[in-house]
Amino acid sequence: MKNLIEISKIVTKKKVKKIEIFDDHSLKHKGSKFNEFYEALMLGKFKNDRDAATYLYSCSPTDDKYRQLKSRFRKRLLNTLFFLDVNLPSSSGYDRAYFSCNKDWTLVKILLSNNAPHTAAALARQILTIALKFKFADVIVNCARILRKYAADTDNIKNYEIYDQHSKQFQNVLDAEIRSEELYQRVYMNYHRPHAKTEELKERIDTYCEALVGLSEIYDSPIVLYNMYLVWAYRYEMLHDYQNMLEVCTKAEKYIEDNPRFYQNEKLATFQLKKMSAYLHLRDWKNGKINAEKCLGSFPVGSDTWFDFMEYYLLLALHTDNFLNAIAIYNDATGNNQFKKLGQLPREKWKIYNYYLNYLIDSMGEQNPIMLAQRTKAFRLQRFLSDPILYSKDQRIFTVLVIMAQILFLLEKKSYNAVSERIDRLKSYANRQLKKDEYYRVNQFIRLLQQLPKADYNPAHLTNTEKYYDRLIEMPFRYRGFILELEIIPYEKLWNMLLARL
């Protein structure tokens, strides 16, 4: 009862008249500007403040009424975060427990700042019990410190020693986790740089890997273990050692399977996507297909993770000449009712995949009636060939890929003047916008295309192609999910397909 009295005193003195949040009840009031703002955001109607201000008030974003609405709207959104439903089926027990612990930890701090130490200590003990079960080192240290102080204030020597022991033990674990995070982050930052700039990291990554193995042998922490497996996976990926990368990811999956208490959707998805990447680069359709079908059952159909797997699955089918499977995968993904809710970037990628699939259908249909039957009515070739192709600078690779697809169709039609015009456009693009290091393979393929008009589109007359083709072979395809590395069909394979059609 004394805890309820402590809380009641705080609430009586400082309670607000109304808690403003977004819940099912408040969202039913369709006439509210808040709800209008919320629904428009969810539908992706705004790119910036100007769009929102114009939509809501037909005013500029500096207008006071818009700025006031935005400020109150932001506060209401933040308030709603305290009432998120963490018991959704897609949330793991580990994630739910961590969220609950941190939310309750906020209450502990509020209680302490309002002079309610007894209630704060009681709640901290509840949090500590859960944190010890899941080995949340940061939460354990925070709670142990509060409870150690409370034990000292109440002259409870036995409890003081217990909480002091927890504090010291898990402070060491927390330090190890922080160190493991640092090592992972150093690798991750470099991993996201262009391929040519990651070479220097290879000299340091061995040190990071050994340090993480050492930490994992001393401290039984899921965070340390996850970071160790991830860094080793990155190491092998940078070395193009995809077999060992598969072994590391399989060990990580086994750890997750053997320790269901620490299961996290995001971590499992990361390792399974890495395996898909390995199978893609090994061009191992058989095992990649088995892995894809297994993984796709692990996540909700239509989720962002599901679409990520479908993209790798599609690329694997395309890179291994399983074109009918690729068409089926494409139809399955784009036919999902969540597809339209994807962001603009992934939807644009799937749109470009469709261009190449239709080219494969057109070019192979005459020998394969089953392929020809896959042609979609939605694809309009003439409209596609007349597309001006306008993408922003950060999506310049889409421009290149679409122009290349146009070239493929135009070669089928023997429209060589139109092909030459597009090759010139690619040449100009390569010279001005495609950096040599970042777009190395793209540039080599464009150089190959430039030889076609010089040979009057006769393969027998082609010269000066070996060096560009050899460069493609020497610098093999590498895709880490970055759009600048995207190759729907590997360039060396696409070149051979193109020559065969000529």
Residue pairs with C-beta under 8 A, 6 or more apart in sequence:
2 118
2 119
3 116
3 118
3 119
3 122
6 111
6 116
6 118
6 119
7 111
7 116
7 119
9 116
10 110
10 111
10 114
10 116
14 114
19 79
20 72
20 75
20 76
20 79
21 76
21 79
21 80
21 82
21 83
22 34
22 38
22 76
22 77
22 80
23 80
23 83
26 32
26 34
26 35
27 35
27 38
29 35
30 36
33 56
33 69
34 69
34 72
34 73
34 76
36 56
37 52
37 56
37 69
37 73
38 73
40 46
40 52
40 55
40 56
44 343
44 344
45 51
45 55
46 52
46 55
48 61
49 61
49 66
49 70
50 60
50 61
52 61
52 66
52 70
53 59
53 60
53 61
53 63
53 66
56 66
56 69
57 63
57 65
57 66
57 69
59 65
59 66
60 66
61 67
82 103
82 106
84 99
86 95
86 96
86 99
86 100
87 96
89 300
90 265
90 300
90 303
91 265
92 263
92 264
92 265
93 261
93 263
94 134
94 261
94 262
94 263
94 264
95 264
95 265
97 130
97 133
97 134
97 136
98 134
98 136
98 139
100 130
101 127
101 130
101 131
101 136
101 139
102 139
104 123
104 126
104 127
105 127
105 139
105 142
105 143
107 123
108 120
108 123
108 124
108 127
108 143
108 146
111 117
111 119
111 120
111 123
112 120
112 146
117 150
117 153
120 146
120 150
121 146
121 147
121 150
124 143
124 146
124 147
124 150
125 143
125 147
127 139
127 143
128 139
128 140
128 143
128 144
128 147
128 166
130 136
131 139
131 140
131 143
132 140
132 166
133 261
134 261
134 262
135 173
135 220
135 221
135 222
135 262
137 170
137 173
137 174
137 177
137 221
137 223
138 174
138 177
140 166
140 170
141 166
141 167
141 170
141 171
141 174
144 163
144 164
144 166
144 167
144 170
145 163
145 167
147 159
147 163
148 160
148 163
148 164
148 167
151 157
151 159
151 160
151 163
152 160
172 219
173 219
173 221
176 215
176 218
176 219
176 221
176 224
177 219
177 221
177 223
177 224
179 211
179 215
180 212
180 215
180 221
180 223
180 224
180 227
180 228
181 223
181 227
183 208
183 211
183 212
183 227
183 231
184 212
184 227
184 230
184 231
186 204
186 208
187 201
187 205
187 208
187 231
187 234
187 235
188 234
190 197
190 198
190 201
191 198
191 201
191 234
191 237
191 238
191 480
192 480
192 482
194 435
194 437
194 438
194 484
195 437
195 440
195 475
195 478
195 485
196 437
196 440
197 437
198 238
201 238
202 238
202 239
205 231
205 234
205 235
205 238
206 235
208 231
209 228
209 231
209 232
209 235
212 224
212 227
212 228
212 231
212 232
213 228
215 224
215 228
216 224
216 225
216 228
222 259
222 262
225 255
226 252
226 267
229 248
229 249
229 251
229 252
229 255
229 271
230 252
230 270
230 271
232 248
233 245
233 248
233 249
233 252
233 271
233 274
236 242
236 244
236 245
236 248
237 245
237 274
237 277
237 278
237 480
240 281
240 476
240 478
242 277
242 278
242 279
242 281
242 282
243 278
243 282
245 274
245 277
245 278
246 275
246 278
246 279
249 271
249 272
249 274
249 275
249 278
250 275
252 267
252 271
253 268
253 271
253 272
256 262
256 263
256 264
256 267
256 268
256 271
265 299
265 305
268 298
269 298
269 299
269 305
269 308
272 291
272 295
272 298
272 309
273 308
273 309
273 312
275 291
275 295
276 288
276 291
276 292
276 295
276 309
276 312
276 313
276 316
277 312
277 479
277 480
277 481
279 285
279 287
279 288
279 291
279 316
280 288
280 312
280 315
280 316
280 319
280 479
281 476
281 477
281 478
281 479
282 288
283 316
283 319
283 320
284 320
285 316
285 317
285 320
285 322
288 313
288 316
288 320
289 313
289 316
289 325
292 309
292 312
292 313
292 316
295 309
296 306
296 309
296 310
296 313
299 305
299 306
299 309
300 306
301 336
302 336
302 337
302 338
302 339
303 338
304 342
307 333
307 336
307 338
307 339
307 342
307 346
308 481
310 329
310 332
310 333
311 333
311 346
311 349
311 350
313 329
314 326
314 329
314 330
314 333
314 353
315 479
315 488
316 322
317 323
317 325
317 326
317 329
318 326
318 356
318 488
318 489
319 477
319 489
319 490
319 493
323 357
323 360
323 364
323 371
324 370
324 371
324 374
326 357
326 360
327 357
327 361
327 371
327 374
330 350
330 353
330 354
330 357
333 339
333 350
334 350
334 354
339 347
339 350
340 347
342 350
345 395
345 483
348 391
348 395
348 398
349 398
349 483
349 486
352 398
352 401
352 402
352 405
352 488
353 488
354 376
354 379
355 379
355 384
355 402
355 405
356 405
356 408
356 488
356 489
357 374
358 375
358 376
358 379
358 381
359 405
359 408
359 409
359 412
360 371
361 371
361 372
361 374
361 375
362 375
362 381
362 409
362 412
363 408
363 412
363 497
363 501
364 371
365 371
365 372
365 375
366 372
381 409
384 405
384 406
384 409
385 406
385 409
385 410
385 418
387 402
387 406
389 399
389 402
389 403
391 398
391 399
393 433
395 483
396 429
396 433
396 434
397 439
397 442
397 483
397 484
397 486
398 483
399 429
400 426
400 429
400 434
400 442
400 446
401 486
401 488
403 422
403 425
403 426
403 429
404 426
404 445
404 449
404 494
406 422
407 419
407 422
407 423
407 449
408 498
410 416
410 418
410 419
410 422
411 419
411 457
411 498
411 501
411 502
412 501
416 453
416 457
419 452
419 453
419 457
420 453
423 446
423 449
423 450
423 452
423 453
426 446
426 449
427 446
427 450
429 446
430 439
430 442
430 443
430 446
430 447
434 442
434 443
434 446
436 443
438 484
439 484
440 471
440 475
441 472
441 475
441 477
441 487
441 491
442 491
444 468
444 469
444 471
444 472
444 475
444 491
445 468
445 472
445 491
445 494
445 495
447 468
448 465
448 468
448 469
448 491
448 495
451 462
451 463
451 464
451 465
451 468
452 462
454 463
455 461
455 462
455 463
457 502
458 502
459 499
459 502
469 492
469 495
472 491
472 492
472 495
473 492
477 487
477 490
477 491
478 485
479 485
479 486
479 487
487 494
489 497
